[in-house]
Amino acid sequence: MLRILTVPALLSSAWWILCGTAAAAQVTAQKTEQGVAIAIDGVLFTEYLIQSGAKPVLWPLIGPTGKHMTRAYPMQPGKVAGERQDHVHHRSLWLTHGDVNGVDFWGENRGHGTIVHREFTKVEGGNDVATVVARNDWQSPDGERLCEDVRELRFGGDMDRRWIDFDCTIRATDRPVTFGDTKEGTFGIRVAGSMEVDAGHGKIVNSGGETDKQAWGKPASWVDYHGPVDGQHVGIAVLNHPTSFRFPTCWHVRTYGLFAANPFGLHEFLNRSSTEGAHTLQPGTSIVLRYRVVLHKGDEKTGRIAEEFAAYAQTRPGED
């Protein structure tokens, strides 16, 4: 299994230590009936739910100000007044794809696929970082396994931000599997409704300086989505590691609150006539998708997202 060899908490916190921000925290991982709850210094950060709808998700995502930074719907419909109740498959934070051997794992319409939790192989907390490793099967509507994944998640944070490293190795098992060229994918977040650009106060900005609608479909090493939550300005950044499949990824990021990294949808993103974004894995072969999620105060400058990416890019994967 692939993972980051260097101590992730130290690497991810290098910039913050230089700036005088205390990074040490006790991060716990506690199994629950639904999955695994992650807490920082005794306060809930997020929970890995083994099934919500048709897939595992992380919900809620609670930022450094104590506010919920992803949408409550559909996990708790009606909890947040005025929140949009659209796209039932946009469940806080997730990883799926809209065309896997022709099966839709992204949406939840009739005939969709399901990512089925098989087991946790590691659940461990400690100083600075907690780690969760899970194995999953991607099943067609008739129960056929199309592929499998191993996802390793590491969690940490300090008084100014929270972070999640999400590494997912997707492997073909018994037969070839093709990830189709579609915009409907892949590593997704649905931000809190008040953070939306369409709500009037949110903003999208990527590593190339493109903003809002101009950021849609563009390749970038990172994207930040920031806006107000309960009167406090906060942001969520997703960073794409240079060793991740097809770095820099393209981004299916929308002004209504969807925020997704998608390395497969080149036809629509880059306005190409072919479907060259599709990728086929032969049995026994795999790809690795690597992302860091940073929940921070303020905008991308206050959150020092460019510096965070520079530190993240220096981490190196290796054999466990």
PyMOL commands that set and color helices and strands:
alter all, ss='L'
color gray80, all
select helices_A, chain A and resi 8-12+14-18+193-195+197-199+212-215+266-269+305-313
alter helices_A, ss='H'
color red, helices_A
select strands_A, chain A and resi 2-4+26-31+35-40+43-52+55-61+93-97+114-124+126-127+130-139+145-157+161-172+177-179+185-190+203-206+222-229+232-240+250-253+258-262+279-281+286-297+317-319
alter strands_A, ss='S'
color yellow, strands_A
deselect
rebuild
show_as cartoon
